[in-house]
C-alpha cells in the first residue's frame, strides 16, 4: 500500500496545492479505446466531464491559490458500451495563451474578463460552456473540449457569471448568484435558449464569496457569510479571506427578485461552499448544506480549515429563526442529487469524503428520510472526486441511476472512471475505465448525454 504524504498545513504558501495529486499535469492528452473492467451500461452515451485548476506555467508558490490556476477540462466519451476516448484540454484564458504561445481566444472581455475559467460546466442552448465565478466570462467548448470563444450569453450577461449555476427542473432555467468587486450581488436567470436576465441586484455592506445557491418553489437562498474581499490582507491571488468583523446570515429572496421582501435569518458563523438542496414545507424552508467551521483563516492559499459536516438548516419564516440539525459528520463535500428533485422535497444525496488536511476518500450516499449513510470504499488510497448521479432511462425511483466519478489511485498514480449502481451503492462497481493519466484534484464535473441539449436533463 502506498501512502500519500500528509498535507502540510497550515501553511504560508500554496506549495501543498502544487504537490501530489494537486500537482498540475504537464500536457494535454488524447487517447482512444480505453480498457474497461466490467461492463459499461449501453444507455450511457455521452461525456463525463471534469474541470479544475492546472497552471500552464510554473506559479510562484508564495502567491499560488488553488482556486486561481488556469482551468483544464477532462472528458471521457462513452458510446454503446465502449470507452471511446479520453481528452484533457486547457481552457484558453489569457495566461494559457501567453504561456503556450497560442492564438488569442476570441469573444468579449479581452483584457478584463479573460482570467482563469476552472470551476464547472453548464450546457444550454445546445452549447457547452466552462464557467467560473468572480469576474471572468464563460468559455464555449466544442465536443472535443477545445476552447472556441469567451461568451456573454448573446450579450445578455452584464458582467461575470458563476461557477455554480443550478438547474430548475420545473421551469428549465438555471439560477445563478454572481459576485465580484465593483458590482452588487446579482441574481440571474439563464433560460433554455442561452439568454441571461438579471432579476435582482442585492447591495451588501461588503463583497462576500458566494460560490453556490439553493432554490425552492418560492425562494432563492442567498448566503451572506464571513468570507469577504480583503485584497489589503491577501498574499495569494484569490483575495477572499475569513472576516472576524462579519456575522453569518442566510436570506430568502422571492423568486420574482423583489429585494424589498428578502427575509434574513441569523445563521451559525461558518462558511458554505455547497448546498445539497432546499425546499419549502409550509411555513418552513429546509436547506441541506455542507458546513465548514471557518474558511481561509489559517490557510490563505486553499480550503484547509478542517473536515466539513453535512447539516440541515430549518428556517421558520414566521418566527424568522433558524435551527440546525447534524445529518452526517464523516467529513463530506461536493454534494450531488438527482437533478429532477432540485428545489423539491427529496430523499437521497451523494457526496465525496473530505477529511482533515483536504484528504479525499470514499463516496457516500445519504438517506435524508432514514438519517443513514452508505459508504462506498474504492480501495486503499483510492479517492473519488465529485460523484455525479445519472438517471437510468425510464427510472421511477429517485435513486434509480448510476453514480459516476473520477477516482485517483495513489498506488498507480493514475485515475479511473468508476460507475456504481446507485441502488447497490456499496456493491462492486458496474464498470471501471482505466485512464492513461491521473486527473488532478479539482472542482466540478457533469454528465452530458448525447441525446440531450442540456446536461441537466440526463
C-alpha positions in Angstrom: 0.0 0.0 0.0 1.3 3.4 -1.0 0.6 6.2 1.5 0.2 9.8 0.3 2.5 12.2 2.3 0.4 14.2 4.8 -0.8 17.6 3.5 1.3 20.2 5.4 -1.0 22.9 6.8 -1.5 25.5 8.0 1.0 26.9 5.5 2.1 30.4 4.4 2.3 29.2 0.8 0.5 27.4 -1.9 3.1 24.7 -2.3 0.8 21.9 -0.9 -1.7 22.7 -3.7 1.1 22.0 -6.3 2.1 18.6 -4.9 0.9 15.0 -5.0 -2.4 14.8 -6.9 -2.9 18.6 -6.7 0.1 18.9 -8.9 -0.7 20.1 -12.4 -0.3 17.7 -15.3 2.2 18.9 -17.9 0.5 18.2 -21.2 -2.9 17.7 -22.8 -3.8 14.1 -23.6 -5.8 12.3 -26.3 -6.3 8.6 -26.2 -8.8 6.1 -27.7 -10.4 2.8 -26.8 -9.7 2.6 -23.1 -9.5 -0.6 -21.1 -12.8 -1.4 -19.3 -13.2 -3.7 -16.3 -16.8 -4.8 -16.1 -19.5 -3.6 -18.5 -20.4 0.0 -19.3 -24.2 0.3 -19.5 -25.2 0.8 -23.1 -27.6 3.5 -22.1 -24.7 5.7 -21.2 -23.9 7.6 -24.4 -22.2 10.9 -23.8 -19.3 12.5 -22.0 -18.3 12.5 -18.3 -16.6 15.9 -17.8 -14.3 17.2 -15.0 -12.6 20.6 -14.6 -10.1 22.0 -12.2 -7.0 24.3 -11.9 -3.9 23.4 -13.9 -1.5 26.3 -14.4 0.2 26.2 -17.8 3.4 27.7 -16.4 5.1 27.1 -13.0 3.5 29.5 -10.5 5.1 31.2 -7.5 4.1 29.0 -4.6 4.0 32.0 -2.3 1.2 33.6 -4.3 -0.5 30.5 -5.7 -4.0 29.8 -4.5 -5.7 26.5 -5.5 -8.7 28.4 -6.8 -6.7 30.7 -9.1 -5.0 28.3 -11.6 -5.9 28.1 -15.2 -8.6 25.6 -16.0 -8.2 22.2 -17.6 -11.2 20.3 -18.9 -11.2 16.4 -18.8 -13.6 14.3 -20.7 -14.4 10.6 -21.1 -16.7 9.7 -24.1 -18.8 6.6 -23.7 -20.7 5.1 -26.6 -22.6 1.8 -26.9 -20.8 0.2 -24.1 -17.3 1.4 -25.1 -15.0 3.9 -23.6 -14.4 5.7 -27.0 -11.9 8.4 -25.9 -10.4 10.4 -23.1 -9.2 14.0 -23.6 -7.8 16.8 -21.5 -7.6 20.3 -22.8 -6.7 23.7 -21.3 -9.4 26.3 -21.1 -7.7 29.0 -23.0 -7.5 32.0 -20.7 -5.1 34.9 -21.2 -2.4 33.1 -19.1 -2.6 29.8 -21.1 -2.5 31.8 -24.4 0.7 33.6 -23.2 2.4 30.5 -21.7 1.8 28.2 -24.6 2.0 30.8 -27.3 -1.4 30.1 -28.7 -3.6 32.4 -30.8 -5.8 34.7 -28.7 -9.2 33.4 -27.9 -12.0 35.5 -29.5 -15.1 36.8 -27.9 -15.9 39.7 -25.5 -13.9 40.5 -22.4 -10.4 40.9 -23.8 -8.0 42.3 -21.1 -10.7 42.4 -18.4 -12.7 39.2 -18.2 -10.3 36.7 -19.7 -8.8 35.3 -16.5 -8.9 31.6 -15.4 -12.1 29.6 -16.0 -11.6 26.5 -13.9 -14.7 25.6 -11.9 -17.6 24.0 -13.6 -19.6 23.4 -16.8 -23.0 24.3 -18.0 -24.9 23.2 -21.1 -27.5 25.5 -22.5 -29.0 26.3 -25.9 -27.1 23.3 -27.4 -23.7 24.7 -26.4 -21.2 23.6 -23.7 -19.5 26.3 -21.5 -16.8 26.2 -18.9 -17.7 28.6 -16.1 -16.1 30.4 -13.1 -17.2 33.0 -10.6 -15.9 36.4 -9.6 -15.5 38.1 -13.0 -14.2 36.0 -15.9 -16.6 35.2 -18.7 -17.7 31.6 -19.6 -15.7 29.9 -22.4 -17.6 27.9 -25.0 -16.1 24.5 -25.7 -16.7 22.1 -28.6 -17.4 18.4 -28.4 -13.7 17.6 -28.1 -13.3 20.2 -25.3 -11.3 22.7 -27.5 -11.9 26.3 -26.5 -13.9 28.3 -29.1 -14.6 31.7 -27.6 -15.5 33.7 -24.5 -19.2 34.1 -24.2 -21.6 36.6 -22.6 -24.8 34.6 -23.5 -25.7 36.6 -26.6 -24.8 39.9 -25.0 -27.2 39.4 -22.1 -24.7 38.9 -19.3 -23.9 42.2 -17.6 -20.6 41.3 -16.0 -19.2 37.9 -14.9 -21.1 34.7 -14.2 -20.9 32.0 -11.6 -19.1 28.7 -11.0 -22.2 27.0 -9.8 -25.4 27.6 -11.8 -28.4 25.5 -10.5 -30.9 23.8 -12.9 -34.6 24.2 -12.1 -36.4 21.0 -13.3 -39.8 22.8 -13.3 -39.0 25.9 -15.3 -36.0 24.7 -17.2 -34.0 27.8 -16.3 -30.7 27.9 -14.5 -30.4 30.1 -11.3 -27.1 31.9 -10.6 -25.7 34.3 -7.9 -22.8 36.3 -9.1 -20.3 38.4 -7.2 -17.2 40.4 -7.9 -15.5 43.7 -6.8 -17.4 46.8 -8.0 -20.7 45.1 -8.6 -23.7 44.3 -6.5 -24.5 40.6 -5.9 -26.8 39.7 -8.7 -29.5 37.0 -9.0 -29.5 35.9 -12.7 -31.8 33.5 -14.6 -30.4 31.8 -17.6 -33.1 30.5 -19.9 -33.1 27.3 -22.1 -32.1 29.3 -25.2 -29.0 30.7 -23.6 -30.1 34.2 -22.6 -29.4 35.7 -19.2 -31.7 38.0 -17.3 -30.7 39.9 -14.1 -33.7 39.6 -11.8 -32.3 41.3 -8.7 -29.3 43.4 -7.5 -28.6 42.8 -3.8 -26.5 45.5 -2.2 -24.5 44.3 0.7 -22.1 46.2 3.0 -19.1 44.1 1.8 -18.2 41.7 -1.0 -18.8 38.1 0.2 -17.6 35.0 -1.5 -20.8 33.2 -2.9 -19.9 30.0 -4.6 -23.3 28.3 -4.7 -27.0 28.9 -4.2 -30.1 26.9 -3.4 -33.7 27.5 -4.5 -37.2 26.4 -3.6 -40.5 26.8 -5.4 -40.8 30.2 -3.8 -37.3 31.5 -2.9 -33.7 31.9 -3.9 -31.4 31.2 -1.0 -28.8 33.9 -0.5 -25.7 33.1 1.7 -24.1 36.1 3.3 -21.2 34.6 5.2 -17.9 35.9 6.8 -15.5 35.3 3.9 -15.1 38.7 2.2 -12.9 40.5 -0.3 -9.8 41.7 1.5 -7.0 42.4 -1.0 -5.2 44.5 1.6 -4.6 41.4 3.7 -4.2 38.8 0.9 -0.8 37.5 -0.3 -2.3 34.9 -2.7 -4.1 35.7 -5.9 -7.5 34.9 -4.5 -8.2 37.7 -2.1 -11.2 36.4 -0.2 -10.4 35.8 3.5 -12.2 34.9 6.8 -13.6 38.1 8.2 -14.0 38.3 12.0 -16.0 41.5 11.7 -18.9 39.8 10.0 -21.7 37.6 11.3 -23.4 35.0 9.2 -26.8 35.2 7.8 -29.0 33.5 5.1 -31.6 35.3 3.0 -34.7 34.1 1.2 -35.3 36.2 -1.9 -38.7 35.8 -3.6 -38.3 34.2 -7.0 -39.6 37.4 -8.7 -36.5 39.2 -7.5 -38.2 41.6 -5.1 -35.3 42.6 -2.9 -37.5 44.7 -0.6 -39.0 41.4 0.6 -35.8 39.4 1.4 -36.1 37.6 4.7 -32.8 37.4 6.6 -32.0 34.8 9.2 -29.1 34.8 11.6 -27.0 31.7 10.9 -24.1 29.9 12.7 -20.8 31.5 12.0 -19.3 29.3 9.3 -18.7 29.0 5.6 -20.7 27.1 3.0 -19.3 26.3 -0.5 -22.1 23.9 -1.4 -25.8 23.4 -0.8 -27.3 19.9 -1.3 -30.9 21.0 -1.9 -33.7 23.1 -0.5 -37.5 23.0 -0.4 -40.5 24.6 1.3 -42.6 22.8 3.8 -45.5 25.0 4.9 -44.0 27.9 6.9 -40.6 26.3 7.0 -37.8 26.3 4.4 -35.5 23.3 4.6 -31.9 23.8 3.5 -29.3 21.0 3.4 -25.7 22.1 3.1 -22.0 21.3 3.7 -20.8 23.4 6.7 -17.2 24.5 7.2 -16.4 25.9 10.6 -14.0 28.5 9.0 -12.5 29.2 5.6 -9.3 31.0 4.5 -8.4 31.9 8.1 -5.2 29.8 8.9 -4.6 28.7 5.3 -5.0 31.5 2.8 -3.9 29.5 -0.2 -6.6 26.9 -0.2 -9.7 25.5 1.7 -7.9 23.7 4.5 -9.7 24.5 7.7 -10.7 21.0 8.9 -13.4 18.5 8.0 -16.8 19.8 6.9 -20.1 18.3 8.0 -23.5 17.8 6.4 -26.2 19.7 8.2 -29.8 20.8 7.8 -30.9 24.4 8.4 -34.6 24.8 9.1 -35.8 28.3 8.6 -39.1 29.2 10.3 -40.4 32.1 8.2 -43.0 33.1 10.8 -40.5 33.4 13.7 -37.5 34.3 11.4 -35.4 31.8 13.4 -33.0 29.2 12.1 -32.3 25.8 13.7 -29.5 23.4 12.8 -29.5 19.6 12.7 -26.4 17.5 12.1 -27.0 15.0 9.3 -23.6 13.4 8.9 -20.1 14.1 10.5 -18.0 11.8 8.3 -16.4 14.8 6.5 -18.2 15.4 3.2 -18.1 17.8 0.3 -19.2 18.2 -3.4 -22.8 17.1 -2.9 -25.0 16.0 -5.8 -28.6 14.8 -6.1 -30.9 13.5 -8.8 -31.4 16.9 -10.6 -35.1 16.2 -11.1 -35.6 16.8 -7.4 -33.9 20.2 -7.3 -35.9 22.7 -5.2 -38.3 19.9 -4.1 -38.6 17.5 -1.2 -36.1 14.7 -1.8 -34.6 11.7 -0.1 -31.0 11.0 -1.4 -27.8 13.0 -1.6 -24.3 11.9 -2.7 -21.0 13.3 -1.5 -17.3 12.7 -1.6 -15.3 12.3 1.5 -13.3 15.5 2.6 -11.2 14.8 5.7 -8.7 16.9 7.6 -5.8 18.3 5.5 -8.0 18.2 2.4 -7.9 14.4 2.3 -10.2 12.7 -0.1 -11.5 9.1 0.0 -14.8 7.2 -0.4 -18.1 8.2 -1.8 -21.2 8.5 0.4 -25.0 8.1 -0.2 -27.1 9.9 2.4 -30.7 8.9 3.0 -32.3 12.1 4.4 -35.5 10.2 5.3 -33.9 7.5 7.4 -30.9 9.6 8.6 -28.4 6.9 7.4 -25.3 6.9 5.3 -23.9 4.2 3.0 -20.2 4.4 2.2 -18.5 3.0 -1.0 -14.8 2.4 -0.5 -13.0 2.3 -3.8 -10.0 0.5 -2.2 -6.8 1.5 -0.4 -5.6 5.0 -1.3 -8.2 5.4 -4.0 -10.0 8.7 -3.7 -13.2 9.8 -5.5 -13.8 13.3 -6.8 -17.4 14.6 -7.1 -19.9 11.8 -7.5 -22.4 12.5 -10.3 -25.9 11.0 -10.4 -27.1 9.9 -13.8 -30.7 8.8 -14.1 -31.5 5.5 -15.8 -33.8 5.6 -18.7 -37.5 5.4 -17.7 -36.5 5.3 -14.0 -39.3 5.6 -11.4 -37.4 5.6 -8.1 -35.4 8.7 -7.1 -32.2 6.6 -6.7 -32.6 4.6 -9.9 -29.5 5.5 -11.7 -25.7 5.4 -11.7 -23.0 7.2 -9.8 -20.1 8.2 -12.0 -16.9 9.7 -10.8 -13.2 10.1 -11.5 -11.2 8.2 -8.9 -7.5 8.8 -8.2 -5.4 5.7 -7.4 -2.3 6.8 -5.4 -0.5 3.4 -5.7 -0.6 3.7 -9.6 -0.5 7.5 -9.7 -3.3 7.2 -12.3 -7.0 7.8 -12.4 -10.0 5.7 -13.3 -13.6 6.5 -14.0 -15.8 4.3 -11.8 -19.5 3.6 -12.4 -21.7 2.4 -9.5 -25.3 1.3 -9.4 -26.9 3.9 -7.0 -29.3 1.3 -5.7 -26.4 -1.1 -4.9 -24.1 1.7 -3.6 -21.7 -0.5 -1.5 -21.6 -3.3 -4.1 -19.0 -3.9 -6.8 -18.6 -1.3 -9.5 -20.6 -1.8 -12.7 -17.6 -0.7 -14.6 -14.1 0.7 -14.1 -12.5 2.6 -17.0 -8.7 2.9 -16.9 -7.3 6.2 -17.8 -3.7 6.6 -19.1 -3.1 9.7 -16.8 -4.1 11.0 -13.4 -6.8 13.6 -13.2 -5.7 16.2 -10.5 -8.0 17.0 -7.7 -10.3 19.8 -8.9 -13.7 21.1 -8.6 -16.8 20.0 -10.5 -18.0 17.9 -13.3 -21.0 16.9 -15.4 -22.5 14.1 -17.4 -23.5 15.4 -20.9 -25.8 12.9 -22.6 -25.5 12.9 -26.4 -29.3 12.9 -26.9 -30.0 16.0 -24.8 -29.4 19.7 -25.3 -28.8 20.2 -21.6 -26.6 18.3 -19.2 -29.3 18.6 -16.5 -32.0 16.6 -18.3 -29.9 13.4 -18.4 
